Amino acid sequence: MPTQSTTPANVYDKILRGGSVVDGSAAPRRAADVAISDGKIAAIGDLSAAAAMQVFDVSGKIVAPGFIDVHTHDDCVAISAPDMLPKISQGITTVVAGNCGISAAPIRHRDRVPEPFNLLGPEPAFHFDSFAEYAAAVDAAQPRVNVVALVGHSTLRAACMTDLTRRASAKEIDAMRERLHAAMQAGASGLSSGVFYAPAMAANMDELITLGEVIAPFGGVYSTHIRDEYDGVADALHEAFDTAFGANVALIVSHHKCAGVRNWGRSTETLPMFEAAARRQSVAMDCYPYTAGSTVLRLDLVDGEIEILISSSEPHPEMAGRMLREVAREWNVTEKAAAQRLMPGAACYFQIHEDDIRRILAHPLAMIGSDGLPHGALPHPRLWGTFPRVLGRYVRELGLFPLEVAVHKMTGLSAQRFGLRNRGLLKVGMAADVTVFDPGTIADRATYAQPLQFSIGVEHVFVNGTLAWDDGAPSTQRAGRFLKRGGD
Ligand SMILES: [Zn+2]
């Protein structure tokens, strides 16, 4: 008999029979059936006596909460390409957009979307002057996964300032605060910053604290792409900790890494910094399971030491897929000179050591986020492979941590840190975002050379109770929606 039920007649919409439930809390798996009705988890337990409109045999499979990709740049693609195939195919049911200080709202770019806002895609039509308009556009597009969104600090600066190379004036800060407040009222989940990027570099801690104070009463989170992930990583982390502490908001450090050959191994220094900070404030981080980062082509990242793979180049599209080193040799110029000729463009930078990746992934404060850049023919493979890669390579092959811990880093921990009250756990009454996968086969297939590849081993994905991915292909229905702060 069902252990708990919200459907009196015990005829459920769906029953997933015979699987191992990994509930997202990091608790050990247990054998149980899971019933779904009206978009919610209706029962978990022995449901052999219960009936359902649709029954799925999931014996031998893991039944987990739908994965939450806490670090995405899916703001625009959720509207322009709502099938969200790179995400649903990995078992992701919710994406957090608006990271790194760059969000699609509240700003309307004029004719051309400037760097780095074009990391969201080049089309100005998918940027919105108000956050409420953006949320409505997501709902109208009905993407295949749910969308949570942060407000980008760089976006606020670009919307309220004419000269981004200086600090904001008191009047400009007031204008930003007003836009941010309106966005929080319209359901934004918090503020993101990217003081690493030109539009925000001139901002100081006071500017960020003043903005952080706007989201504090809403319980919003502050996520940041810190100023320096290279030699200055320790100072940049202190700036992030102090900013969040000063504004009294929960902090998420984005895609934590120690970049550049000189800094390899320094996660042994940075992770204890997180632990020390966690004793006085709410701190967490996200990370992806790859040794290359990816962003726009930038001369300061061309250090002559690390390998750099060209993902795209506006003036030289034919160089996409080539190593910068080879291109420089062919042109008989330095790597920096070659990079300059290739700009604007994007690249993958092999800047992280595998040992740091493993230490960071395994840290209890670390959640999984893809940081996928959802456009172009040669995106970093993390766009299509992040979550199955953690479960296949790092759990099954390398045994870095138990599967239950990996799922927690993709679901329960993520929902808790981003304040999604109704997601991230398999529990009766919660939204029925559910991912069923084969623990023996799940694996990424996307590579740097061929990044547009479905992963394998993700069998069924349910979003708000609707079957969204079925045996390696998208279903006919899309049921994602915009999730306001706190989730629903
Ligand atoms: Zn970033």
Residues whose N, C-alpha, C, O or C-beta is under 5 A from the ligand:
A	BS01	ZN	C100 H225
